[in-house]
């Protein structure tokens, strides 16, 4: 794996986790307004956080690949 790609992944991974945490918190707050029980908002919020993390990890891989081929 090229050096540029590793730098992008290592530098961006903490921000991907932060984005997932905020996605969980925001969606949980909104889902608790619409559901009476606590299990459904928790499940939907974890799902939202997982897809946010997945999106940003894929974005980091694509960005790292592009930068590695541009400057590598």
C-alpha positions as CSV (number, residue, x, y, z in Angstrom):
1,X,0.0,0.0,0.0
2,X,1.5,3.4,-1.0
3,X,2.6,5.9,1.7
4,X,0.1,8.6,0.6
5,X,-2.8,6.2,0.9
6,X,-1.8,5.2,4.4
7,X,-1.5,8.8,5.5
8,X,-5.0,9.6,4.3
9,X,-6.5,6.5,6.0
10,X,-4.7,7.0,9.3
11,X,-5.4,10.7,9.4
12,X,-9.1,10.3,8.4
13,X,-10.1,7.3,10.5
14,X,-10.5,9.2,13.7
15,X,-12.8,11.7,11.9
16,X,-14.8,8.8,10.5
17,X,-15.4,7.5,14.0
18,X,-16.3,11.0,15.3
19,X,-18.8,11.3,12.4
20,X,-20.3,8.0,13.3
21,X,-20.7,9.0,16.9
22,X,-22.4,12.2,16.0
23,X,-24.7,10.4,13.5
24,X,-25.7,8.1,16.3
25,X,-26.4,10.9,18.8
26,X,-28.4,13.0,16.3
27,X,-30.5,10.1,15.0
28,X,-31.1,8.7,18.5
29,X,-32.4,12.1,19.7
30,X,-34.7,12.4,16.7
31,X,-35.9,8.7,16.8
32,X,-36.8,9.0,20.5
33,X,-39.3,11.7,19.6
34,X,-41.2,9.3,17.3
35,X,-41.0,5.9,19.1
36,X,-42.4,5.2,22.6
37,X,-40.1,2.3,23.5
38,X,-36.3,2.5,23.7
39,X,-35.3,-0.5,21.6
40,X,-36.3,0.7,18.1
41,X,-34.5,4.1,18.3
42,X,-31.3,2.4,19.6
43,X,-31.4,-0.1,16.7
44,X,-32.0,2.5,14.1
45,X,-29.4,4.8,15.5
46,X,-26.7,2.1,15.5
47,X,-27.7,1.4,11.9
48,X,-27.3,5.0,11.0
49,X,-23.9,5.2,12.8
50,X,-22.7,2.0,11.0
51,X,-23.6,3.3,7.6
52,X,-22.0,6.6,8.3
53,X,-18.8,4.9,9.3
54,X,-18.9,2.7,6.3
55,X,-19.4,5.6,4.0
56,X,-16.5,7.6,5.4
57,X,-14.2,4.5,5.3
58,X,-15.0,3.9,1.7
59,X,-14.5,7.6,1.0
60,X,-11.1,7.4,2.7
61,X,-10.0,4.4,0.6
62,X,-11.1,6.1,-2.6
63,X,-9.4,9.4,-1.7
64,X,-6.2,7.6,-0.7
65,X,-6.2,5.6,-3.9
66,X,-6.7,8.8,-6.0
67,X,-4.0,10.7,-4.1
68,X,-1.6,7.8,-4.3
69,X,-1.9,7.7,-8.1
70,X,-1.8,11.5,-8.5
71,X,1.3,12.1,-6.4
72,X,2.8,8.6,-6.3
